[in-house]
């Protein structure tokens, strides 16, 4: 069973890598796809076994963030895109964000629950910091804002409808 589990994990990792690369290509060609994919992936959690426990992680969002990082990094590593300079207020916000991350990591060193602190940093603080950095680079046109709003409202209506059905039937769907 260990061979089957390893093979399944390897196949899943390969499929995940293909999805990340495909999304990165889409984001490179259509930069407005990043915020829409992030908004669309944000509400979805996947149960994942971590050690002896299970956690509901934002795996779809992590895939979008990984693809966004790839789409952001590759052209810059090739030298195709000049380094952009953020405005002074945005730079201060980035520095404050970085300081909070470093402060949390330092305070986690003397935490009685180091495992939880590492999970918080790895699964929430760092991915959201990366997402923040990626979203800062997006050109937020009125059409991108409108599409984000429509997607958010559409997801909210779908989830509310699912909630009504769950309440009416007494069975959980999600």
Buried (B, 14 or more C-beta within 10 A) or exposed (E): EEEEEEEEEEEEEEEBEEBBBEBBBBBBEEBBBBBBBBBBBBBEBEEEEEEEEEEEBBBBBBBBBBBBBBBBEBEEEEEEEEEEEEEEEEEEBBEEBEEEBEEBBEEBEEEEEEEEBEBBBEBEBBBBBBBEBBEBBBEEEEEBEEBBEEBBEEBEEEEEEEEEEEEEEEEEEE
